[in-house]
C-alpha cells in the first residue's frame, strides 16, 4: 500500500473528520441528475431541493405548505448581476427569515419562514458532498467539497496537496476565485470558504482577499491547538462543528458598507465587503454575551452549567486569579472586560457583540462611550456600515441634551457619545437622572459598551 500523500488522501481525511462531526457523507455522482438517485434536476441546480423542502416543513410546521414553497422559490429567484449583492440578499433571508403572506381565517397574514433551525442544530440536515459538478453557461466546474445545511451549499472547501510544490493555499484560493467567476450561482448561498493543503488551512468570506483568510487556532475553545496537529483538523473540529458553524453564520458575519467618490466625475458609489469573525473574536464575544446574560440576571448558574462546550470560552478567569463567571452573583451588573491587542479587530468584536446581545436581551439600549472625538467618529462609521447585523441605525450625539432625549426611549437604540474627562462627572450626573435607565457610568478611558437595562448600567469594557 502506498503512503504517498495526494489530494485525494487529503479529501478523504477531510470527509472523515466531518463525518465524526455528524455530517452525512454523499459522493456527488450518487445524487447527480443522471444517477439512479438524483437529488438535482440538472447540473445547473446548486440546491438540494428535496432536502430543503423537508427541512422547511420540519422547522415551520405552522406555516401552510404553499407559503413554505413560496419561500423556497424566493431564495431560488435571487438573480442580480452582482454576486455579492445576491449573497447579501440570501444572508438576510437566512438569518432573519423569509417573509411570506397567506390567508388564514379569511384574513391575509404575514409571517416568516426559517430555512435553518438556529436554536436547535440537531434539527437540521448536515451533508458533506465531494466532487460536486456545477455547469453554468456551458462551463463545467467541480469544487472539491461542499457542505450543505438543509440542502443549502453554505461552505465550499478547496484542497491542494502540500507535497506538490506547484499546489498551495494560494493556488486553492485562486481556484475559488475562478469558481466565483464561472459558477457564481453556487456562491449566492455561500456562508464561508475554506482553502487548505492538508496542513495549512484558512477560512474567509466571499469578498475576502487571501490575506484576510485566517486560521482557526483552537479545536475546543480552551487553548490553541498543538503545532503537531494539522490546521485543517483544528479548523474542522473547532469551526465546522454543527453548533459553531450555525452560530458563525447567524451572528458573526457582517456586510460592511462604505462610500467612495470618483475624484474625476464626483460620482458616489457604495462598496460592500463581507467580513467573517476570526476565532479570537468569536470566542471573546460569546464569553462576553455569556457574562452579560448572567450580569443582567437573564440566565442562572444552572443554565451556564448546561451550556455545551462550543457555546462558551472555556479558559476560565480563575486561571488568572480572577473571579470566574460561575462564581459571580446573578444580576450584579458587572459584565467584565475584553482585552485586545492592537489591530486585532476591536471594532468588529463590538459589532458582533452588539448584534448578538440585541437578540439575546430583546433589544436593549446600548450606549457606546469613547474618550476621543476621532475614535467616536471612526467607531460610529464602522457601526453605521453594519446596520444589517445590528438591526437598527446607530445614532451619534454631540451634547448632553441629545443624549437625554435619546435615553427616553423604552427600549432599543445604539447611541455613541464621546466623553472628555472634564465633562465625565456632569455626564454621569445627567445619566443618573434619566428615566431610571442608567444610574452611573465608570470613568473608563478606552471604549465602553454600556447596556441601559433596569436601574443600573451593565458595563462591558472593550480595551
N, C-alpha and C positions, 0 to 999 in steps of 0.2 A: 504494500500500500504506500502511495506517495505521500510525503509530508509537505509537499510544495504548497505554499500559500498562494491562492488565486482569488480573483474577485468573487468567484462562485463560493469559495470557502467562507469568505467574509460575509457574503449574503446569507448563507445558511446559519452562520454564527449569530447574525443579527436576528433572523427569524426565530431561532431557538430561544434567544433571550426574551423576545416579545411574547412568545408562547407562554413562557414562565410568568409573564406579567398578565396573563389572562386573555391574550389575543387569540382569536381563531385564525388558523393559517389556511390560505387558499392559493393555489397556483393559478395565475391569471388565465392560462389556457383552458383550465377546467370550467370556467364560467364565461368564456368568450362567446360572442354571438353565434359562432359556428360550432360550438361544443354540444355535448349531449345534455348539459345542464346550464343553459345560458342564463345569465343574470343581467345581460345588457342586450338591447335590441340591435345595436350597431357598435362599431368601434369608435364612433364619434361620441357615444354616451360615456360620460365620466361619473355618473351617479349610479349606484346600485339601487335602482328604483324600488324593487320589491322589499328590500331591507329597510329602506327609508319609509315606505308606506306602513310597514309593520310597526316600526318604532314610533311613528307619529300617532298611530292608532293606540298604541300601548301607553304613550305618555299623555295623550289628550283624550281620555275616554268620554268626557262630557261634551266634546265638540262633535257636531254632526260629521259624518263621513264626507259629505260633499265639500264642507269647509276645510276639512283636512286635506283633501285632494287639491283644492284651490291654493292652499298654502304651498304645497309641493310644486304646483305649476308656477307659482310666483317666483320661487327661487330658480326654477329651470328657465325662466324668461329673462334672467339678468344678462343683457347683451348690449353693452355700450362699447365704443371703440377703445376706451381706456381700461386696461386690465386692473389697475389699482383701484379705480372707481368702482368697478364691478365687485372687487374683493371687499371693499369697504361697505358696499350695499349689502352683500351677503353677511358680512360680520355683524352688522347691525341687526339683521333678521335673526341670526343665530343666537346672539346674546340678549336681545330684547324681545324676541318672539315675532312671529309673522302675523301681521294684522289681517283679520278676516271679518266678514259680517255674514249673518244668516238669519232666517226667520225662526222665531220661537214664540209660540202663543199669539201669533198674529202681529208681533212687533219685530222690527229689524234690530238685531243685536250685534254689537261689536265685541270682538274677543281676540285673544292671542293664541296662536298655535306654536308650541315649542317643538323644536327639532331635536333637542337633546335634553335629557333629564339631568341638569347640573347638580341637583341636590342629592341624587341617588345614582352614582356612577354605575352601580351594578345593574341598573335598569336600562342600560344602553348596550348596543352591539358593537364590539371592537374586533376589527378584522385586519390582518396583515396580508397583503397581496404582493407577490413579486412578479416582475416582468409584465407589467400592466400596459398592454399596447393601446395607444390612442392614435387615431387617424383624424387629422383636421386639415381641410383644404388640400387634400391629397398628400399631405406629409405624414409619414409614419414614424412615431417615436415610442420608446419603451422605457420608462423610468424603472430603476431597479426595484424599489419598494415603495408602496403607497399604503398608508394607514387610513382605514375607513372607520368612521364612527357613525353608526346608523345609516350606512350607505353613503356618507359624505366623505370625500377624499381630503381630509384635513391636514395630513402630513405627507410630504414627499421626501424620500431619502435617496441620495445618490452616493454610490460607493465606488471607490477606486482601490487598487492594490498597492500597498505601501512598498512592496518588493520591486514593483515596476518603477524605474526612475522617471519614466515619462508620465506616470499617473500620480496624482497628488490631490490634496484637499482643494487646491486651487483649480485643478482641471475638473474636479467634481462640481465646483461652484460654476465654472464656465459652462458645463453641461446643463446645469439648471437654467442658466440664462438662455441657452438655446431652446430648451423646452418652453420657457415662458414666451418666447417669440414665435414658436411654431405650433404649440398646442396650448394656447392661453386658456382655453375653456377648463382645463384641469385645474388651473391655478385660481380661477374665480372663487373656488371653495377652499382655498388653502389657508391653514392657520399658521403653519411654520414649515421651514425647510431645514434639512439636515445634510451635511456633507461629511464624509469620513473615508479614510484609507484603511480602516480596520484598527488603527491605533489612535491616531488623532481624530477627533470628532467635534464638530461645531454646529450650532443651530442659529438660524437668523430668520428675519421676516422676508416677505415678498419683495420689499423695496431695498433691503439692506445690501450694502457693498460687502465684499469679502472681509474687510477689516472690522465690520460690525457683526460678523458671525462669531459667536462666543462659545467657549467650552462650558459644560455643566460639571462642576467640580466636586459634587457630592452625591452619593447614591441614596443617602438616608437623612440628610439634613443635620446630622450630628457633627460630622467632621469631613474635611477634604479627603477624597479618595487617595489611596496609595498610588505612587507613580508606577508601581508594578502592575497595576490594573489598567487595561486599555481605556482610553477616554470614551470609546464607543459603548463599552459595557456600563460605565458610570452614567453616561447620558441616558441610556435606555432605562436603567433601573431608577435613576433619580428624576428624569424629566418626562419620560414616556409611560410611567406607570399611570393607570387609568385616572386616578383621582387628581394627580398633579397636572396631567395634560388638560383635563377639563377646566381646572382652576386657572391655569395659564391662559387658556383661550377666552374664558369669560372675563377675567379680571386683570390680566397682565399684558394686554395688547392695546396700543393706542395709535390712532391715526392723527398725527400731528400736522396742523395746517400752518403755513407761513406765506406771507405775501412778498412778492418781488416786483420791482418796476424796471421795465426796459428803459435805460437811460436815453436811448435814441428816440423812441416813439412815445414814451410816457405811459405805455400800456401796463396795467397791473395784472399780474397773474397769481394764482394761488397754487402753491406746491404742497403735495401731501406726501408725508413719509410715514410708513408703518413701522412702529417700534415694538419690540418684544423685550420683556424684562429679562435681565441677567439673573443668574442663580442667586447671587447675594441679595438682589432687590426682592426676589420672590420670597425668600425665607425671612428677611428682615421685615417686610411688610406684613406677612402673615403673623409673625410674632407680635408686631405692633397692634394688629387687629385683635389678636387673642387677648393681649393685655388691656386693650380698650374695652372689650366686652366685659372683662372682669371688673375693671375700674369703674365702669358705669353701672355695674350690678345687673347686666343683661345676660350673664352666664354664671353658673355656680361651679364650685370646685369639682363636683361630681361630673359635670359636663366636660370640664377640662380633662379629667382622667379618661373619659370615654373617647376623646378625640383620637383619630387614627394617626399613626406616626407621621405621615406625609403632610398632615394639616398643621403641624407645629414645627417650630425650630427647636431642635432637641438639645442644643447646648444651653444648659441651664445657667442663669446668672449666679447661682450658688457656687459654681465652679470658680467664680472670681471673688468670692467672699461677700456677694451681694444677696439681697433678699430675692428669692425666687417668686415667680408669679403665683404659683400654687399656695405659697405661704402668706401672701398678702391678702388682706380682707377685701371682700367684695364691696364695690361702691366707694372705695377710698379716694377716687378721682386722681390717682397717681398713675398716669399712663406709662411713663417711662421715657427713656432717651434712646435714640438710634444714632449711632456714630458712623460717619462716612469718611473715607479718605478722599482727598481732593481728586475730582474728576471721576468719581465712582457712580455718578448719576443720582445725586440727592434730589434734584427737581423731579425726575421721573418717579423715584420712590414715593415722593409726596403725592404725586398724581395717582399712582396705583393705590396708595393707602386711602386717599380721599374717595376714589371711585368705589372701592370695596366697602368702606365704612358707611358710605351713603346708603348702600343697600342693607348692610347689617344692622344699622341703627334707625332705619326708616326715616332717612333724610334729615339728619341733624344740621344745625347751623355750625359752620366751620369758619373760624377766624384765623387767618394766616398773618403772623406778625414778623416783620423784618426790621433790622436796625439801620438800613440804608435805603435811600430812595432808588438808587440804581439797582440794588438787589431786588427791591419790591417790583420794579418795572420788569426786570428780567424774569422773575418767577411768575408774575402775573401773565406775561406774554406766553409763557410755557403752558400755564393752566388754561388760558383763553384759547390756545391752539389745540386743546384736548377735550373739548366740551362733550364729545360723544361718550367718552368713558365717565365723565363727571355727571352727565345727565342734566346739566344746567350751565348757565353762563356765569362765570365768576364776576365779581364787582370789586372795583378799586375805589377806596375813599381817600380823601385828601385832608379831612379835618374831623374833629370830634362830633360836629353836628351831623355830618353824613353818616358816621358810624352809629350814632344814636338812633337815627331813623331806620337804618337797615336792621338793627338789632330788635326792632319792634315786631318783626315777623314771628309767627307762632312756631315755624319750623322751616328748615331749608336755607340755602344760601351758602356761597363760598365767598368770603369777604377778605380783601387784602388791605392791610394798614401798616405803613412804615411808622415806627415809633422811635423818636430820638430819646436818648436817656433823660434829657432835661424835661421832656413832656410826659415821661412814663408815669409818674405819680398821678398827674392830672388825668391821664387816660385811664389808669386803674380806678380812680375815683369815679369817673364817668361810667365805666362799665359796671361798677359795683351797684350803681343806682338803676340800671336799665332792666326793667320788667322781670327781675328775678332770674335772668338767664345766665349771667356770669357774675360771680361775686368778687373775684380777684384774678389778677394775672401776675405771674412771677417775672421779674425783670431778667430775661434771658437774652443774651446778645445775639446768638445765632437765630436762624429761622425757627419759628414755633408754630405748630398746628394746635389750635385750641378749640375744643368741642363745646359749644354752648348748650349744655344739657342740664336740666333741673336747676338747682340752686347754686351749684358750684361748677367751675370750669374743669375740663379734663385737659391736662397738658401732655402733648406728645412733642418732644423736642427733637428736631432733625438737625444734627450738627455735622 
